[in-house]
Amino acid sequence: MSDYEILDPRFSKLINGSARLERLWTGGRWTEGPVYVPAARHLIWSDIPNNRILRYDEVGGTTGVFEAPCGYHNGHTLDLEGRIIACEHGNRRVSRLDHDGSWRMLADRFDGKRLNSPNDVVVKSDGSIWFSDPTYGIDSDYEGHTAPSEIGASNVYRIDPANGTITLVASDLVKPNGLAFSVDESVLYVSDTGVTHVPGLPATIRAYSVSGDGSSLGAGRVFATCDVGLFDGFRVDRHGNIFASSGDSVRVFTSDGTLIGRILVPEAVANVCFGGPRRNRLFITATSSLYAIYVNSGPAARG
Ligand code: MG
C-alpha cells in the first residue's frame, strides 16, 4: 500500500516515490509541538498529557526524555539565535530556553490577565514572536490545569522583539491553534480548531494579510477546510505549500489553497516539522507516535 494519495501532479514533485513512512517511536498519549534543532541534530517534541518533552537523536536513532515534568509544553519553534521557544499549557506562558539551559518567561499575561494556555508559536524574520492562546490547557487536568479563562476569549498575540510588548493581532477565531507565515511573510496562516467546542463548526486554516510594518494583521479569510478531523499544526515549505496535520494524514495545499495530495499516517496527526541536515525529512507527531518521511522539499523558515 502506498504512503501517498496523489491528487495533482504538483504533489508528485514534492515526494520521493521510494521514501516510506517510518515510525521512529511510540508510547506517548498526545504528541505535538515538534521542532528540529540543527546544531544538536535532534528533534524536540511534546507528549502533553504525560507532561514531558521528548528528544529524538537522529544520529543514534534513539528517543529519550528531554525534560519532565515540564509545565505541559505544547508547541515549539526556534528564534533567530536558534533558541527553543515554547508554549506551556501548565504555566500558561510562552518561554525561551536560553543558552545556559534555563527557561525564561516571555509572555504570561495580556492586559493584566493571565493567558489561557499558549498552544503554538512561530517567529518572524524580524524576531517578533506570534502565538495562539486557546483554552485546551485549562479546559481539563489532562493537558494542564483546570481553570477559568481570565481573558474570556481565545486570541492570537504578537510579542514585540524590541520591547517585549504583547499585542492582540487576531480575535475572530473560536480556537486559534497552529500558525505559520508564508514564504515572504506577507500572510499569516492560523488554524481554527473550534469544532472541539462548537459541534458542526468547519475546521479551517485562515489566512491573514500582514501589515506593511509587520506588526499587525488585516482581515482573515478561509484558506482551507478540513474534511477529516481538524488542522492542528502545520508548516510552510520553501515553495509556499502548506503541509498540514489532519485526522488521517498530512494534507498538502498549494498557496492558492488547492489540496494536491496526502501523506497517509495511521494515527491522527497533530503537527509536522522539517528537519535533518538537509531539512528534507518531514517529522510527524501523530497521537501516540513520532513518524518521519523524506520529501523533495524543505522549510520556508527556521523552526
Ligand atoms: Mg496545536
Boltz pocket constraint, residues with backbone or C-beta under 6 A from the ligand:
constraints:
  - pocket:
      binder: B
      contacts: [[A, 32], [A, 74], [A, 75], [A, 119], [A, 120], [A, 177], [A, 178], [A, 232], [A, 233], [A, 270]]
      max_distance: 6.0
